[in-house]
Amino acid sequence: MKFKYNFLEKRLWRIEGEYFYEISEENRVIELNSIGLGVIFKLGEGQWLLLNFDDKRLTKVHYTKSLQNSEPIHYEKKIILDQFQVEISFEFTELDRINSS
């Protein structure tokens, strides 16, 4: 699962091969939480992407999807941004998967 995110515009694209699919604003929620800023995207039925930003621009990205038996699978990735970075591309692999057991 590959994604590209623009921090200034708070826009997200899913990358599949050579194609970019923008996730619409209707599927985006922006919230302030105890950590900092959180941006949540609904990607489809049972699929969510959460980006957390703190004042140091250290970002945690969480991806959750539900299997056919409704059991959720969670992925997490830490991304450190440089001071002037506006866009970033990232990919979740099985190494990013969080074991629920």
Secondary structure, 3 states (H helix, E strand, C coil): CEEEEECCCCEEEEEECCEEEEECHHHEEEEECCCCEEEEEEEECCEEEEEEECCCCEEEEEEEEECCCCCEEEEEEEEECCCCCCEEEEECCHHHEECCC
